[in-house]
Amino acid sequence: MKKLILAGILLLIVTLQPHAQSFNGGIKAGMVVSQIAGDGFSGFNKVGLNGGFFVQYHVKPAVSLQMELAYIQKGSAHNLNPDDPASINYLLRMNYIELPVLIQYHLNPLVFEVGLSMDFLAGQMEEINNQPNDQGDAWRKLNVASVIGLQYRLNKKWSASIRSINSINSIRKESVPLNVRRYSKNYGAFNDVIAVSLLFYI
């Protein structure tokens, strides 16, 4: 995984240099809210961070390709309900290095984008009733997610972005009770994320 991340960083650096009229890039940072479909809890209750670098290549004036290298926090959270005897405090924090590749359509000041992201699990932490619950071997190290988003160009240097990021394959290696099906007959657990970011073009 480290080699892939280093390769991604080198690609971002190298592609910023040639063909300056077609290439641009920058940095982004923002917040995410997330849930896990198939864990028995509902609601985008887990708040996290998202930030990284991007390179954009204009195939045509209105069409571009964008590649990113970023850090994103996903997971799930649930607060104890004192009126429900079966309720628990639950927190699952999953840290990913994501490599999205997007196709963008520019309709100034709006930019519509769609693509796929390869997400590499860098670490996770799970707590039940404030006690650690280590099941690190249960999670897949690689997850593929769909990305659908909308940017609003504030000016030449700044954009605001909102995205929906949803797992295509299960983030768990094996299914457990309460898991759901998505895109196949197999049951699993799936990250669902809404990300809001600011982008600065260098």
SULMOSUL-V543603 format. One record per helix or strand of 2 or more residues. SS is the DSSP state (hx for helix, st for strand). FROM is the first residue (numbers start at 1). LEN is the number of residues. If there is no record, write none. Layout:
ss/from/len
SS/FROM/LEN
SS/FROM/LEN
This chain:
ss/from/len
hx/2/14
st/23/15
st/46/15
st/63/16
st/90/18
st/110/19
st/131/2
hx/136/3
st/142/12
st/158/10
st/180/2
st/187/2
st/190/12
